[in-house]
Amino acid sequence: MNTTVDQKPEGLRARKRRATENAIETSAVKLALEHGVENVTVEAICEMADISRSTFFNYFPARDYAIVGRAISIPEGSEAFSILDTAPKNLPLGLYRLLFAAIGHRNVNTEVARLRMQLLAEQPEAARMSQISMLETSGPLLMTTMAWLQAHPEHRKLDEIGREAWLASSIVHSIVSAQMMEWAQGAGDMETDESGFHDVIADFQVMLDSESTPS
């Protein structure tokens, strides 16, 4: 049985930081929904979130990331490998754990998730911005995955490393996207676990099972 990667209990400082981040993101998305993403300014976000401009840039390097979500900084080398090694026979699960380890917590603000889903559905420019942010994450994730597969040929399931790495990372992105729809229906600050990963995988398997497909 695979073991979940243990994360340290969240302290007061981390909770306060996450609360400020949530306030910035909520303000940014609400302004984008009301005025359009092209009309949102850092100054307006700061005013609504009741923070200073310097505080904003301590959390987000640019306005777009506050609106659609920042790119995740993926660990490399031994730091990443130690996490992927926890699920050597299930690469997508290892990558899922790596993503949350990079984020630093497993909490999801359901209001932000819900507002972003609405924003992406209503404004094509927001969807474009979101795709750019995702690409900034997927590139390093793909390279880390390929490096791990090269270092552990005994765990490879396909002949082509690039194809296996691309498929595994694509599966994880699909799982997170599917979970976003579930998170958007939740309430409050929700802590996630790996059950959501396994639920989506089970749904994939049902859809791919030829016997479950009507003839």
Secondary structure, 3 states (H helix, E strand, C coil): CCCCCCCCCCCHHHHHHHHHHHHHHHHHHHHHHHHCHHHCCHHHHHHHHCCCHHHHHHHCCCHHHHHHCCCCCCCCHHHHHHHHCCCCCCHHHHHHHHHHHHHCCCEEEHHHHHHHHHHHHHCHHHHHHHHHHHHHHHHHHHHHHHHHHHHCHHHCCCCCHHHHHHHHHHHHHHHHHHHHHHHCCCCCEEECCCHHHHHHHHHHHHHHCHHHCCC
